Amino acid sequence: MPFQKDHKLGFTSDDPLDRKPICFKVKPGVRDKLKSVPDWQGRLRAVVDQLIEESLGG
């Protein structure tokens, strides 16, 4: 049974993520190594936030 439009059930979060991903290319082999790092997505998000803070002089 498919979900109905505007349904109120499903995953919700106090800290939602943007629907559009950021994509960038890396050197060969980096992708596989990165996926082996525990919690790599959360850790990468933290590094990106830190990079933005440093760049904006925050």
Stockholm file with secondary structure:
# STOCKHOLM 1.0

chainA/1-58         MPFQKDHKLGFTSDDPLDRKPICFKVKPGVRDKLKSVPDWQGRLRAVVDQLIEESLGG
#=GR chainA/1-58 SS CCCCTTCSCSCCCSSCCCSSCCCCCCCTTHHHHHHTSTTHHHHHHHHHHHHHHHHHTC
#=GC SS_cons        CCCCTTCSCSCCCSSCCCSSCCCCCCCTTHHHHHHTSTTHHHHHHHHHHHHHHHHHTC
//
